Amino acid sequence: MARTSNNSLTKGLRGQIGKQLVFKQYGKKTVVTRYPDMSKVVPSELQKAQRNGFAEAVAYAKSINNDSALRAKYAKKVKKGKSVFQYAIQEFLKGKNG
């Protein structure tokens, strides 16, 4: 793992390059690591259920985003700084959880 703090080339850099390197920010330092190998990780039943629920929420939000009438209706409810997509996901997940 490589670390850098005052390098103008990597300052503020985060994300990944292909499936080779990952750039992370910890405070004012940039950390470079290998891309994680998750091939042997087996998700639990609860993780699978959570992922399925979130996939349903994304599908719901996409359906609203693609329907201009529904999108306009939701746009009236959305607070400044949020998108209709984010709001629809939030609404779906809140309705599902209680």
N, C-alpha and C positions, 0 to 999 in steps of 0.2 A: 504494500500500500504506500503510495506516495502522497506527501503533504506539501502544500505551498501556501504562503500567506501574502506576499507582496509581488506576485508575478503578474504583469499586465496582460499576458497571454491567456491565463486561466482565471483571472479575477472575475468572480461572479458566474463562472461557468457551471452549469448543472445539467444533468440528463445523461444520455448515453450516446456512444458512438457505435453504431451497429450492435452486435452482441459481443463486443470485445471489452469496452471500457465504460465505467460509470463514474461521473463526476458528482460529488456531493458537497454541500456547504455545511460546515460546522462553525458557527460564529463568523469570524473573518477569514477562516482558512478553507481552502479547497482541498478535498481529498479525492484521489483517483484510485479506484479499485477495479478488480476484474468483474465482469458480468456474472451474476450468481447462477449456479447450476441448480435448477429446481426440479430436474427430471426425476429424482428419487423421493420427492416429497409427496406424501399421500395425504390429501385433505380429509378432515374428519367429516362426519355426517352433518354436523352443525355448520361447518364451513361451506359445504356443498349447498345446504339449504339457504344460507345467507347469499351466496353467489347467485343462486337461481332467483331469489327474491329481488336482488339488485338488477339482474338481467330483465326481469319483468318490469321494473321501474324504468329502466332505460327504454324498453320497447314502448311503454306508455308515453314517456316524454317525447320520443321520436314521432309517435302518432299525433300528438298535439302540435309539435313543431311543423309537421307536414300539412296540417289542416289550417288554412289561413283564418277561417272564422274562429276556431278554437284558440288559435295563437293570439288573435286580437283580444279575445275575451280574457285570456290569461295575462296578457300584457298589462291590463288594467290593475291586476292584483299584485304584480311584481314590484318589489321595492327597488329603489335606485341602486345600481351596482350589481344586480343579479340578472340572470337571463331567464327567459321563459322555460328553457330546458331544465335549468337548475331548480326552479320553483316547482315544476311538474314532478321531478324526481323526489323532491322533499315532500310534496303533498302525498304522493303515492306511498312513500315509506311511512309517513306519519299515520296515514289511514290504515295501513297494514298492521302497524304495531300498536294501535290503540287510538 
